[in-house]
Amino acid sequence: MAKLVALGAYFYQAVLALGLLLVVSNRLPSAEFTAYSLFVSIVQFAAIACFEWIRFACSRFYPGPDAASETAERATLTVEFLACCAFCACGGLVAWLCGVSAPLAGLGAFAAIVQGGSEIHLAMLRFRHAFRLFSRMQALRASLLAAGTLAGAWAGADFAHVLAGMTAGYLAYAVVAGLADRASFGAPMRWSPQATRRHLAYGGVSAGAAVAAMLAPLGLKAIFTAMLGGQGAAAPLLALDLLQRPFVLVVSAIHAIRYPSLVQLFDRDGDGMAFRRELGRYYALLAGFCTMGAAAVLSLLALASAFLIAPELREAFLRVAPLITLTALARALVQTLLPTAAHLQRRLGAIALLAVIDSALMCLGALIAAGLLGGSDVAISGGAAAGALIALAGGLLLLRLLPFEPQRLPLVLGLGALASAWAVAAWFSDSPALAAAAGLAATLIASLPALPRMLRWLAQ
């Protein structure tokens, strides 16, 4: 039951994030929204660059086999986090020396610290199976950040007010988290150099892969902005920010509630039958729910955009949305499903190579398509989708690293749902409401035979 509550917290966070993005995109002028979108991406990139290696180390080594290892790992993680806070603050100083305004550099560094620290704290809660507290803190973070950002947008329709509100939300969460879970911050500060070396070896490469993965959307945003200008890039940037969220929700939720058990099984039994069965189900859950989610997104695009997307952005948004949905689907699987075996076996070279190839192919595809087809938003989006699909096809080789019991039905039905939704959306393109109803019905009918068993796997 606690795992299902944790799953609900992810959905709550996703709904709030979606609503927040839509409100801000309607509230801010196009150029101001472009600045907001780029700032959020840069903060996420900074948080990953500074702190993601600690979160990856936590996901692989914390809490360990017993209470003593849990205390030692927690103390080491805390010291590592404090050291990285200083590094992040230095990054803000460098940004200021390079010409970024002092408030923007300082607030960006602070936001990156709170975001990175909250991800580490939430990971610690998950991997020690404190799912109820995890759910509350996850929901609280989403609520405070949304409330602060909306308050800033309401106070003034410009980037400065939104940034001030966002920072207030981050600050409120930091204070509440310190008060709500004092046990996580009360370990004796007995730093273990051996543990830090282990964390750096595994976490550093894994975080480097995450940074490389973050470079892809940042690079694609830069390509859109350079070729289309701030005004013309607003709709594609909104599509990028909006349409990747369902897939981030799916893979994050499944990873949060199933991956800790997978790690424990692998460390205890190696590639025994119980592990092979669990790994096959984990793959099936990721692939099945991602493809089914993509089908639902395609079904709702036209109808949702009529109500939720600003009129001046709507036409361009609908042009690029299907291709960006396909890109987001492919990259969700590349980043989460394909490197699972490499993470479990700590095959650092495979993790890094997959991330670099994924990012390079997506941006290279966008640039090649823009050069060949004139630099339109559709050409850039199509090239990015082609690059992401090529990376997905090549990365399938990593599945051979560990044996697993294949569970083909969820993937087959998910792909059928995706094809059906795409066909229905094209057939009823003149009637958004009919396209949504028929597409969702086709998605449900195609997915229904696999859904009960997938939900049982989630709850185990």
Steps between C-alpha positions, in 0.01 A plus 500: 500500500783741585642453149168592343488811719848588372374450145214740577751761619670486161170553322417791731836660427454448127154658496625802694803538273283476190254758628783729608664486158172575323414792727845655469502455120166682478597766752840602361570658161678266257848646550462496882382139490803406291724653771308312771525169312874542446556595867315190623704280267826661614410454869418135435827460315696663785330280760588190303857614433568570869291245690384219275806286571398491867145395415627222275737382773208503743289292263770234472665488847251641754392375753717189474448163672456613864445795737871575534545530124191722481645742755841505332354552152268775623784689668718475190218612272438803723864610491511452123187712460644786705820496294299514177296795636824697517586392147158613375540838672834540322320432174260784575797729568660404169171572322493846660860569396405399144230765481188341649327736741577433867134429602451260210827315566437478874138388470593246235769349725259488795226335293747240372615422857146451631394297198807277517478460877131415492561230237769342719274512807207345312727227364616417853138466612417270208796270539441449868137427403349797689241538224236681707735779608638510147149552363429787737829677426465450125152651503610783729789597273273512195237703687738761640683548171174536308354742754811719498529509122129577451516775761791656314321475165189654652698788651655591167494357148877495458794270559628684811178452697471134401861441606442666838193285564683183396785580739255554787350156432844337506588677827176391667561138404857506634378624838214250528715204389755575772226503763297203373777240477767583753613138512648526149713794603605384845765239421842548659738661251739205462607543142628186329763562230452145373126555454560831325742336255239236429232765459717705267591205280142389444308821563738719302463304178124457550460872565714578197258294295210695651673829416551381142132409486408850622714656228266360235189706588718802578669462162168455324362811670806692389450377141135606501582840649793568263305406187153627587570790740354553846146552368501211255663258744239548774261231371765229440655575840159471663447168322839376624427603857143370495513174308800346674320520835268198458800282422706642786204421725471140378868407516559687829204335671585148383867547584413638843285209612655202316873572462590479873372141508688423179828620655444291813425188296807544282734562794359201688441238229689622192321398180286228660150414385328745736720782370445405135125504551509838678726652233272382220200652675687825560582529130141416405359761737725773362446416133129427532397803701719736293349389169147502642565847641622621160179371344290691754702818441454481123127447546461811715734742320247682282226525762730598786680766297169669419444568871848513649740652245508876438339584162816654355695180574235242411562447129876459533454282809278255312745484209788376713320322787467150345869489407612631839277239667680228303836651599403509868383136487825378344720696742305382805576140406864574409569676829315264736441154354808433288776574758335304785727195468808722465408685821450177692833360380673841530611491136598863494621514140170371363302752709706795379513392135124455474433848643749671268367321191140582595565873544726529197263320263197706606670837453684385187176377350338837566790690340515275194125521443507878546780529246329279244142622544540871568505535878125483564361391836368176346836420340689553827246289693504222242879484497510482879245216500700306240820538704328385820355191329840404356651526849219280637556234234875489558468495878293182496832311501537587870208272586732206436715586803267321744256214434132567566163339446338689208147628557401593146127565536521851656740626231307344210169642622660838576637526146158400366338773709754754373440411134122509551509840671719649227267371227188622679650845560580533128159366391298735722734799472206734432319406821719524814229371734426197281871433454552505877207270575582251224872508574459438873250223430740333257785538752296345781375211287850422375657523847232333712620136475834593663395766751383275789827306517704819465319656795559184706873519422505862614336426832725203592 
